[in-house]
Amino acid sequence: MNKLCIFAGTTAAGYAFWWLGGLLGFEFFGCFLLSGVGSVIGVWAGWKVAQKLGG
């Protein structure tokens, strides 16, 4: 369950931050960097969700 939640969080947050970078007018590299930040946040959020679901 832990790996699944982290994977889902990383995917969703990484994509959301990439989309946000596009809205802000960033080029590829800026979107790539924002996506990396979002992925790190997604790992943390997924881990927290897995802890709550696991007990």
N, C-alpha and C positions, 0 to 999 in steps of 0.2 A: 504494500500500500504506500509505503514511503517513497519508493522510486516512481510510482505512477503519479503521485501528487506533485513531486518535484518536476517530473517531465511535463505535466500539464501546465504547471505554473511557469516554467521556463518558456514553453512554447507560446503561451498566451501573452505573457508580459513582454517577451522579446518582440513578438509581432506588433503588439500595441505601441511599444516605444518606437519601432520602425515607422509605423503609420503616423505617429505624432511628429517624428522628424520630417516626414514628407509634408505634413501640414504646415510645419514651421518653415519650409522652404530649403531644408538641408539637402545637399547632394548625397551621393552614395556613401561616401566615407563618414559623413556626419550621421546618417541614418544607421550605418553599421555600428558606430560607437554608441549611439543611444540604444540600439538593440542589445548590445552587450551589457549595458547598465540595467536595462529591463530584464534581461535574463538572470542577472545576479539577484535582482529583487524577486523575480519569479521563483528562484531556488529557495530563498528565504521564506517566501509566502507559502510555497508548496510544502515545505518542511513543517511550518507552523500548522497548516491544515491537517497534515498527516498526524501530527502529535495530538491534535484535538479529536480526530476520528479514532485514533488508536487507543485513546483512554487517557 
